[in-house]
Amino acid sequence: MKNSTIFRVIVLGAFAIIGIIGMQAYWVVSTWNINEEEFDKKASLALYNVACELADLNGAPLPQRNIVNRRTSNYYVVNIESEIDANNLEHFLQKELERLALYADFEYAVFDCTTNEMVYGNYHTFKPDKKQDLELGNLPKYDQFTYYFGVKFPSRSGYLFGKMQLSIFFSVILLFTIIFFAFSMFVILRQKSLSELQKDFINNMTHEFKTPISTIKISADVFLSNPAIQADERLFRYASIVQEQNQRLNKQVEKVLQLANIERGNFELKLERIPLQDLLQSTINSASITVEKLGGTLQSNIQLGEAAIEADRLHLTNILHNLLDNAIKYCREAPEIQFRATASKGMIRISISDCGIGIPKEHLHKVFNKFYRIPTGNVHTVKGFGLGLYYVKNICDAHGWRIRLTSEEGKGTHVHLMIPEPKRSFRWQLWQWWARALHGLRRMHFRT
């Protein structure tokens, strides 16, 4: 992925986070304002009703205006222009607040005209077991009234926060989501750096290997063509081993380079019409030599007739050799392999079955992953990079073919390859189009 793409992702993610935070902040502030307005209206209504009840009790009229005055955010002064009984006042306050479901703790004081002071009444809480750590008793006078009382709600902020528990809960979730997003971006950037480092190392390593491999090949050929070496059985055998292992190493390096081209998007199929009968028979004949050397058997049943497909000959040959090599390598003693190929209803089905060690069920869904090898502890009886089946899967996807692998540990593995003929049904045309589209998207991903 290009640095410019990552930069755009980070910038867009940052804008999205800022937008979400802004919306959340607006929602929290709006909720707070609504709850605050509701509290003020309920408190004012409750105090007005208390004033009315005190006036009725005293048989005195209420003032025409300015009955309930809000002095601060949590302090109210109520003018009634008649004497006030503190006991009745506390009773009426509790009753009205409960009636309006405003369960906020309050304290009150009554103005004494003779002393010109506020006489503190009491602190009332709706939760008797609630511990208070509040500064009480600070209810200032209001010089514009003669007979009045003051009511203060010391725990007003706590009450409002209690009403906003849902908003606070979602805000905490949002905070954790943002932290998780930031951590995810950090992990993605770190993984990108490691992935690029890995790709650069593999590409450089494989390219650096090409020169010594070519040099070793030339040297081995010179040794093998020398009459003195041919006359010495021991030296000829060692020279043959060098040539054989050099060819094996060259194949592995070529495979890595091919996969690198696939991932970079520099991979194009050279499609041609290929009669399968001869190609498959040639592949079987080549693999049979290795199987016979190991004392095994390779049974083939190829019934294709004149069936032909559109494919890249090189890659088709490579995947067939890869599948047969796996069947040979992962045998228990002597390989026993069955190769079948049939054509019916516009579909060519190729299956390769062995009686080898098999694959544990928990590893079946990973065998097509890059560099994946089934764990065997510290014992590595079969060498490889874990690229064979990954290469096979990519080539099948590029052609629009289907490959399916089934296996049972200790009983063997069965690989099924399904290839549509050029004249195929609409269903398989659709499947091939979909497979190639997915492969194209994968190439675009690696290219970026």
Buried (B, 14 or more C-beta within 10 A) or exposed (E): BEEEEBEEBEEEBEEEBEEBBEEBEEEBEEBBEEBBEEBBEBBBBBBBBBBBBBBEEBEEEBBEEEBBBEEEEBBBBBBBBBEBEBEBBBEBBBBBBEEBEBEBBBBBBBBEEEEEEBBBBBBBBBEEEEEEEEEEEEBEBBEEBEBBBBBBBBBBEBBBBEBBEEBEEEBEEBEEEBEEBEEEBEEBBEEEEEEEEEBEEBBEEBEEBEEEBEEBBEBBEEBBEBEEBEEEEEBBEBBBEBBEEBBEBBEBBBBBBBBBEBBEBEBEBEEEEBEBBEBBBEBBEEBBEBBEEEEBEBEBEBEBEEBBBBBBEEBBBBBBBBBBBBBBBBBEEEBBBBBBBBBEEBBBBBBBBBBBBBBEEEBBEEBBEBEBBBEEEEEEEEEEBBBBBBBBBBBBBBBBBBBEBEBEBEEBBBBBBBBBBEEBEEEBEEBBEEBBEEBEEBBEEBEE
